[in-house]
Amino acid sequence: MYDIITIGSATKDVFIIAKGSKLIKSKKFKTGIGECFTHGLKIEIQDIQFATGGGATNTAYTFSNFGLKTSVVSRIGHDIYGSEIMHILAANNINTTNLVMDKSHKTGYSTTLVSAGGDRTILVYRGASDNFSVQDFNWPKLKSKWFYISSLGGNLTVLKKIFAHGKNNNIKIAWNPGSKELKLGKAKLKSLIKQASIFNINFEEAQKIIGKKDIKQMMKIFAKMTKAYVIITDGAKGAYLTDGIVIYKANSLDSKAVNTTGAGDAFGAGFCAGMILKSDWDYALRLAVLNSDGVIQLSGAKNGLLTKLPNKKDLNKVKINIYDKI
């Protein structure tokens, strides 16, 4: 019996720190801003760093760091990067028997361009981790107190099977859906959100599901959909949580961001770990903020993660206030 099984992607990541890019505002770009390099030139970079990533492995590190018995369900390629991911997980006391090796697709790979302010542009090859099927899971052996689900490439069939398995085996579920899950829309996600114990997304993702821009409005709609703890993170502005009655806000610690990659995974896993350890949302929210704050101060999704539980003094650095009522 595991304390938690993480389910999602596993990737090889490279981080490129280059100062030669310029941010250009234009409606031609989806976000209204493009990160641009001079065409046709060889661009010198300041630094390059290699790491492993993906929602399943990133979150597994946090759980293992806090002494929880952890396993990972993910798909890797039959290649050197897949082998590296497997060995690194095992070296960090994370069970790898539920990893699936795909002989048809390469291990997922991402190249992250890091700007001076810590924001990033990510080039992603999802590879093996984007091809989940129900057959990838050894269902009889997936015995755990919790599941932590991140991106599954938008595979609704697999998602429904995981949630059904959780319900039938009294496994609580924390869910942080990926971009392809969000594209499925509220109508298809509603029944799954209802079954979750923790539902964690960022502000932009919440807008995609709900179609509103106001935190109170979004939280009211979520509160009608589920009895789960709903968390909406909003970068440096902090994070919002509702228990279905009150909306709380946790402020960020205003640390200088070197790289925000992995901050969402660190936050979500930190909150879930806190709930597993103490069943106390206040403690869990403080743990989540501290865990993600460490990650944004270093490059890489796993660097900066807490390696032990924080003391009371550190927990009290996180300020939590009542934001509004549902």
C-alpha positions as CSV (number, residue, x, y, z in Angstrom):
1,M,0.0,0.0,0.0
2,Y,1.4,3.4,-1.1
3,D,0.7,6.7,0.6
4,I,0.4,8.2,-2.9
5,I,0.7,7.3,-6.5
6,T,1.4,10.2,-9.0
7,I,0.0,9.8,-12.5
8,G,1.1,11.9,-15.4
9,S,4.0,12.9,-17.6
10,A,7.8,12.2,-17.2
11,T,10.2,14.2,-19.3
12,K,13.8,15.2,-19.9
13,D,14.2,18.9,-19.6
14,V,16.8,21.4,-20.8
15,F,16.8,25.0,-19.5
16,I,18.4,27.7,-21.7
17,I,19.3,31.0,-20.1
18,A,19.8,33.5,-23.0
19,K,19.8,37.3,-22.7
20,G,19.6,38.0,-26.4
21,S,15.8,37.8,-26.6
22,K,13.4,40.7,-26.8
23,L,9.8,40.7,-25.6
24,I,7.6,42.2,-28.3
25,K,3.9,43.2,-27.8
26,S,1.8,42.2,-30.8
27,K,-1.7,40.8,-31.4
28,K,0.0,38.2,-33.7
29,F,1.0,36.3,-30.6
30,K,-1.6,34.3,-28.6
31,T,-0.6,35.9,-25.3
32,G,-0.1,39.3,-26.8
33,I,3.7,39.1,-26.2
34,G,6.3,37.3,-28.3
35,E,9.8,36.3,-27.2
36,C,12.0,36.9,-30.2
37,F,15.6,36.3,-31.3
38,T,17.3,37.9,-34.3
39,H,16.7,35.7,-37.3
40,G,19.7,34.1,-39.1
41,L,22.3,34.6,-36.4
42,K,24.1,32.3,-34.0
43,I,22.8,33.2,-30.5
44,E,25.2,32.9,-27.6
45,I,23.6,31.6,-24.4
46,Q,24.7,32.4,-20.8
47,D,24.0,29.0,-19.3
48,I,22.4,25.6,-19.9
49,Q,21.0,23.1,-17.4
50,F,19.6,19.6,-17.7
51,A,17.0,18.0,-15.5
52,T,14.1,15.6,-15.4
53,G,10.5,16.9,-15.3
54,G,6.9,16.2,-16.0
55,G,4.0,16.4,-13.6
56,A,4.3,12.9,-12.3
57,T,8.0,13.0,-11.5
58,N,8.0,16.6,-10.2
59,T,5.2,15.9,-7.7
60,A,6.6,12.5,-6.7
61,Y,9.8,14.2,-5.4
62,T,7.9,16.3,-3.0
63,F,6.0,13.4,-1.6
64,S,9.1,11.3,-1.2
65,N,11.0,14.2,0.4
66,F,8.4,14.3,3.1
67,G,8.7,10.6,3.8
68,L,5.6,9.4,2.0
69,K,5.7,6.0,0.3
70,T,5.4,7.0,-3.4
71,S,5.1,5.4,-6.8
72,V,4.8,6.9,-10.3
73,V,2.6,5.9,-13.2
74,S,4.0,7.4,-16.4
75,R,5.2,6.5,-19.9
76,I,8.8,6.8,-21.0
77,G,10.6,5.9,-24.2
78,H,12.9,3.0,-24.8
79,D,15.9,5.4,-24.8
80,I,18.6,6.9,-22.7
81,Y,16.4,9.6,-21.3
82,G,13.8,7.1,-20.2
83,S,16.5,5.1,-18.5
84,E,17.8,8.2,-16.8
85,I,14.3,9.1,-15.5
86,M,13.9,5.6,-14.1
87,H,17.3,5.6,-12.3
88,I,16.9,9.1,-10.8
89,L,13.4,8.3,-9.4
90,A,14.7,5.1,-7.9
91,A,17.7,6.9,-6.4
92,N,15.2,9.2,-4.6
93,N,13.2,6.3,-3.0
94,I,10.4,6.5,-5.6
95,N,8.9,3.3,-6.8
96,T,9.3,2.8,-10.6
97,T,7.5,-0.5,-11.1
98,N,4.4,1.3,-12.6
99,L,6.5,3.1,-15.3
100,V,5.6,2.0,-18.8
101,M,8.4,1.8,-21.4
102,D,7.1,2.7,-24.9
103,K,9.0,1.3,-27.8
104,S,7.2,3.4,-30.4
105,H,7.6,6.9,-29.0
106,K,10.6,8.8,-27.6
107,T,10.7,10.0,-24.0
108,G,9.0,13.4,-23.6
109,Y,11.4,16.4,-24.0
110,S,11.1,20.1,-23.3
111,T,13.4,23.0,-24.0
112,T,12.7,26.0,-21.7
113,L,13.9,29.5,-22.7
114,V,14.3,31.4,-19.4
115,S,13.9,35.2,-19.5
116,A,15.7,37.6,-17.1
117,G,12.5,37.9,-14.9
118,G,12.1,34.1,-14.5
119,D,9.3,33.8,-16.9
120,R,9.6,31.0,-19.5
121,T,8.8,29.9,-23.0
122,I,8.6,26.1,-23.3
123,L,9.1,24.1,-26.5
124,V,7.5,20.7,-25.8
125,Y,7.7,17.3,-27.4
126,R,5.3,15.2,-25.4
127,G,6.2,11.8,-26.9
128,A,5.5,8.7,-24.9
129,S,3.8,10.6,-22.1
130,D,1.1,11.8,-24.4
131,N,-0.1,8.3,-25.4
132,F,-1.7,6.8,-22.2
133,S,-4.1,3.9,-22.5
134,V,-6.1,2.0,-20.0
135,Q,-3.8,-1.0,-20.7
136,D,-0.8,1.0,-19.3
137,F,-2.1,0.5,-15.7
138,N,-1.7,-2.6,-13.6
139,W,-5.0,-1.9,-11.9
140,P,-4.9,-4.7,-9.2
141,K,-1.6,-3.4,-7.9
142,L,-2.6,0.3,-7.8
143,K,-3.2,0.3,-4.0
144,S,-2.8,3.6,-2.4
145,K,-4.3,6.1,0.0
146,W,-4.2,8.9,-2.6
147,F,-3.7,9.5,-6.3
148,Y,-2.2,12.7,-7.6
149,I,-3.2,13.2,-11.3
150,S,-1.6,15.7,-13.6
151,S,-1.6,15.8,-17.4
152,L,-2.7,12.7,-19.3
153,G,-2.8,14.1,-22.8
154,G,-6.5,14.8,-22.6
155,N,-7.4,11.1,-22.5
156,L,-10.9,11.2,-21.0
157,T,-11.3,7.4,-21.1
158,V,-8.2,6.9,-18.9
159,L,-9.3,9.7,-16.6
160,K,-12.7,8.2,-16.0
161,K,-11.1,4.8,-15.4
162,I,-8.7,6.2,-12.8
163,F,-11.5,8.1,-11.0
164,A,-13.6,4.9,-11.0
165,H,-10.8,2.9,-9.6
166,G,-10.3,5.5,-6.9
167,K,-13.9,5.4,-6.0
168,N,-14.1,1.6,-5.9
169,N,-11.0,1.3,-3.7
170,N,-11.5,4.3,-1.3
171,I,-8.6,6.2,-2.9
172,K,-8.7,10.0,-2.5
173,I,-7.8,12.0,-5.6
174,A,-5.9,15.3,-6.0
175,W,-6.2,16.6,-9.5
176,N,-4.2,19.2,-11.4
177,P,-5.4,18.8,-15.0
178,G,-3.2,19.6,-18.0
179,S,-3.9,21.9,-21.0
180,K,-5.4,19.1,-23.0
181,E,-7.8,18.1,-20.2
182,L,-8.9,21.7,-19.9
183,K,-9.8,21.8,-23.6
184,L,-12.4,19.1,-23.0
185,G,-14.5,21.8,-21.4
186,K,-16.5,22.1,-18.2
187,A,-19.3,19.8,-19.3
188,K,-17.0,16.8,-19.7
189,L,-14.9,17.7,-16.6
190,K,-17.7,18.5,-14.2
191,S,-18.4,14.9,-13.0
192,L,-14.7,14.3,-12.4
193,I,-14.2,17.6,-10.5
194,K,-17.1,16.5,-8.3
195,Q,-15.3,13.3,-7.3
196,A,-11.9,14.9,-6.4
197,S,-10.8,15.7,-2.9
198,I,-8.4,18.4,-4.1
199,F,-8.8,20.3,-7.3
200,N,-5.8,22.6,-8.1
201,I,-5.5,24.9,-11.1
202,N,-4.0,28.3,-11.9
203,F,-5.9,31.5,-12.6
204,E,-5.8,31.3,-16.4
205,E,-6.9,27.7,-16.3
206,A,-9.8,28.5,-14.1
207,Q,-10.9,31.1,-16.6
208,K,-10.9,28.5,-19.4
209,I,-13.2,26.2,-17.4
210,I,-15.5,28.8,-15.9
211,G,-15.4,31.7,-18.3
212,K,-15.2,34.3,-15.6
213,K,-12.4,36.6,-14.5
214,D,-13.4,37.2,-10.9
215,I,-12.1,34.9,-8.2
216,K,-15.3,35.0,-6.1
217,Q,-17.5,34.2,-9.1
218,M,-15.2,31.3,-10.1
219,M,-15.0,29.9,-6.6
220,K,-18.8,30.1,-6.2
221,I,-19.3,28.0,-9.4
222,F,-16.7,25.5,-8.3
223,A,-18.3,25.2,-4.9
224,K,-21.6,24.2,-6.5
225,M,-19.7,21.6,-8.5
226,T,-17.7,19.8,-5.8
227,K,-17.1,19.4,-2.1
228,A,-13.3,19.3,-2.8
229,Y,-10.8,21.9,-1.6
230,V,-10.5,24.1,-4.7
231,I,-7.3,26.0,-5.1
232,I,-6.6,28.7,-7.7
233,T,-3.0,29.9,-7.9
234,D,-2.1,33.3,-9.4
235,G,1.6,33.5,-9.5
236,A,3.2,36.3,-7.4
237,K,-0.3,37.5,-6.4
238,G,-0.7,34.4,-4.2
239,A,-3.2,31.6,-4.0
240,Y,-6.9,31.3,-3.2
241,L,-8.6,28.3,-1.5
242,T,-12.2,27.6,-0.7
243,D,-13.7,24.9,1.5
244,G,-17.1,25.6,0.0
245,I,-18.0,28.2,2.6
246,V,-15.2,30.7,2.8
247,I,-12.6,31.9,0.3
248,Y,-9.1,32.2,1.8
249,K,-6.0,33.9,0.3
250,A,-2.4,33.0,0.9
251,N,0.1,35.7,0.0
252,S,3.3,34.8,-1.9
253,L,6.6,35.4,-0.1
254,D,7.8,37.9,-2.8
255,S,11.0,36.0,-3.5
256,K,12.9,36.9,-6.6
257,A,11.9,34.5,-9.4
258,V,14.8,32.9,-11.3
259,N,12.6,30.4,-13.1
260,T,8.9,29.6,-12.5
261,T,9.0,26.1,-14.1
262,G,7.6,23.5,-11.7
263,A,6.1,26.0,-9.3
264,G,2.6,24.7,-9.9
265,D,3.7,21.1,-9.3
266,A,5.5,22.1,-6.2
267,F,2.5,24.0,-4.9
268,G,-0.1,21.2,-5.7
269,A,2.1,18.5,-4.3
270,G,2.9,20.5,-1.2
271,F,-0.8,21.1,-0.4
272,C,-1.7,17.4,-1.0
273,A,1.2,16.3,1.2
274,G,0.1,18.6,4.0
275,M,-3.4,17.1,3.8
276,I,-2.0,13.6,3.9
277,L,0.2,14.3,6.9
278,K,-2.1,16.4,9.0
279,S,-5.6,16.7,7.4
280,D,-5.4,20.4,8.0
281,W,-5.9,22.8,5.0
282,D,-4.2,25.7,6.8
283,Y,-1.0,23.7,7.4
284,A,-1.2,22.3,3.8
285,L,-1.6,25.7,2.2
286,R,1.4,27.1,4.1
287,L,3.4,24.0,3.1
288,A,2.4,24.5,-0.5
289,V,3.5,28.2,-0.6
290,L,6.9,27.4,1.0
291,N,7.5,24.4,-1.4
292,S,6.8,26.4,-4.5
293,D,8.7,29.5,-3.2
294,G,11.9,27.4,-3.1
295,V,11.4,26.2,-6.6
296,I,11.0,29.6,-8.2
297,Q,14.4,30.7,-6.8
298,L,16.4,28.1,-8.7
299,S,16.3,26.7,-12.3
300,G,14.7,23.3,-12.7
301,A,11.4,21.9,-11.5
302,K,12.9,19.9,-8.7
303,N,15.6,22.2,-7.5
304,G,14.6,24.2,-4.4
305,L,11.9,21.7,-3.3
306,L,11.7,21.4,0.5
307,T,13.7,18.3,1.6
308,K,12.1,18.3,5.1
309,L,9.0,19.6,6.8
310,P,9.3,23.3,7.8
311,N,9.3,24.5,11.4
312,K,6.6,26.7,12.9
313,K,8.6,29.9,12.3
314,D,8.8,29.2,8.6
315,L,5.2,28.2,8.4
316,N,4.2,31.5,10.0
317,K,5.9,33.4,7.2
318,V,2.9,32.5,5.0
319,K,0.1,35.0,5.6
320,I,-3.4,33.6,5.2
321,N,-6.5,35.8,5.3
322,I,-10.2,35.6,4.7
323,Y,-10.8,36.9,1.1
324,D,-14.5,36.6,0.8
325,K,-17.5,34.3,1.5
326,I,-19.1,31.9,-1.0
